Amino acid sequence: MNPSDRIAALRAEIEAHNYAYYVQDSPTVPDAHYDKLLRELEALEAEHPHLVTPESPTQRVGAPAQDGFATVQHEIPMLSLGNAFNAEELTQFVQRVSDRLDKAGSQSEPAFCCEPKLDGIAIALHYEAGRLVRAATRGDGAAGEDITANVRTIPSVPLKLRGNDWPAWLEVRGEVYMPRAGFTALNERALAHNEKTYMNPRNAASGSLRQLNPAITRQRPLEFCAYGWGLIREPVKPLPDSQFERLRLFHEWGLRINPEMQRLQGLHELLAYYDRLAEVRDDLPYEIDGIVYKVDAIIQQDLLGFVSRAPRWAIAHKFPAQEALTVLDKIDFQIGRTGAVTPVARLQPVQVGGVTVSNATLHNMDEIARLDLHEGDTVIVHRAGDVIPKVLGAVVERRPADARRVPLPDSCPICDAPITREEGEVVARCTGGVTCGAQRLEALKHFVARRAMDIDGVGEKLLQALVDRQWVMHFSDLFRLTREQLLDLERMGEKSADNVLSSLEASKQTTLPRFLFALGIREVGETTARNLARYFGTLDRLMAAGVEELEAVPDVGPIMARHIQSFFHQEHNREEIEALIGLGVHWPAEVADSTVALPLSGQTWVVTGKLETASRDQVKADLQALGARVAGSVSAQTDCLIAGPGAGSKLKRAEELGVAVIDEATWLARRADYRGEEAAT
Ligand code: 9MJ
């Protein structure tokens, strides 16, 4: 393709994305893909300057102003930021800044004001005599939309500035964004009411801000954070000559600024700041997509000036994209331990969030319908932190003619038993029960797992081989395996066979909570298994318990109680338990304790940072065993935070809220105490 055609194609595609993004609040492609197109266009236009036109998407900053809102001209253009996509590009930026300052005669090494790059909507707030008189979106940078009525509903936007030393006219610039928790709640509400959900917090913020009815905006959990300024007139006293100090002054006037903001110097410090925030990124209560570095001294900012779209004195150092485009090749159906049918997206491998993703769970048929997914679709995949990858939606414009809808299969792909979905249930189930190879394999995997019977050396491959040969149909069959059988398996040497046999033998000595958890009773996780063991003391008492008595156990609700009771009523389960005990599975007696609440009952704990003596999972399990609820984030409801080295935003939040914080050593001492109390009762 010749450059002129490629430029035309890029412009058309970018314009289409702009429209979807800015006008419909419903992006068709991830930001990273959009950035790539824009960069390619910029590079081509730089090579062929005669092909640049005023209408080119490279010649404007953002979206054009929309109908429905009055237009506000920005007296000083609202620019965007240049990007650095890796450390090398940041290095070049720092070098460029130093070189230019040198040339301009400003020898002092620049300091940078650093803060997370909020993923929201840039706006300008106009304060006249300290009162909010107007709020506007960035729009195309030259003119935006008057969204004053909507912005006035945002609690963190002061309608009147504090103090009295602000300029007669002050234009504050910053980001309106939606914190993660508010976004999740908003989408959950929308789902419950069968309304449109938003793809991400940023679109939710944009959509909420651009409501024509401010009463709707008011119900949306929006926040504002200041990071800059526009026109300033008639200051009553000279403003600080540093970005950092100026924002601190804004803070005194009642504006929010980012608590992570720091003034740093030298590439090394900038990169360390980037690394630290990349580490805590997923723990922050809001989404960020990179770090913004701004030359701190305003005199140096002025010396550096602007290029067409962005200041030369600032840059956004982007984090690896958490969203990417790929093709959904196929939807498969997996059968879980309890027969639950889970659709799984088979994707063309794609890099996202720093790893290669080729599968993503689609949860259930409702989710496929909600996202309107077809095999063959181009889809947007999201992956953040260690969270499992998620398909956010399809790019309908790219749907090929032969794209296929995928119905729920009538029968199980493994055992051919009918698949049913009960009225009002989201989950479809294979009715094959233990005769279904998939359910059997999943049940066995669960049974041997580390936190269950902990049978070392018996993994999925071996279990699959044993199930295939029909040597292991039930849990108890594991303990009937002979050395000869094992040696008959491919790739099983004498040593491995002996190891498997001794692991099996060793696992027979277990605990009642482990045994109960291993049985795989629906809804019964580790904590419930512990609570059941503790409450009833013996398996016999538990097996004899009625629904009412089961419901008296901490954490056990009516549905779970019914699952437990029905499990122990089924003849084949009772036989299996008897067989296991007959083959030597045993556990020490538990001290039944149905009267005393667990020491941490009713408390909410959070764990963060690196721990020395145990994994976070283990500490979590210990906490749950003591009755605590373990939460993922710190709130006013948190009773205690266990913080290891490297703790970031959670620790900060706990300190802000006055939540008790203990280190690992203190936790270990407390745990010993609690367990001591337990032993004494
Ligand atoms: C965000 N999004 O957090 C800027 N930004 O500065 C910060 N954006 C910006 N600064 C000039 N912290 C243009 C945009």
Boltz pocket constraint, residues with backbone or C-beta under 6 A from the ligand:
constraints:
  - pocket:
      binder: B
      contacts: [[A, 79], [A, 80], [A, 81], [A, 115], [A, 116], [A, 117], [A, 118], [A, 119], [A, 120], [A, 122], [A, 175], [A, 227], [A, 228], [A, 292], [A, 314]]
      max_distance: 6.0
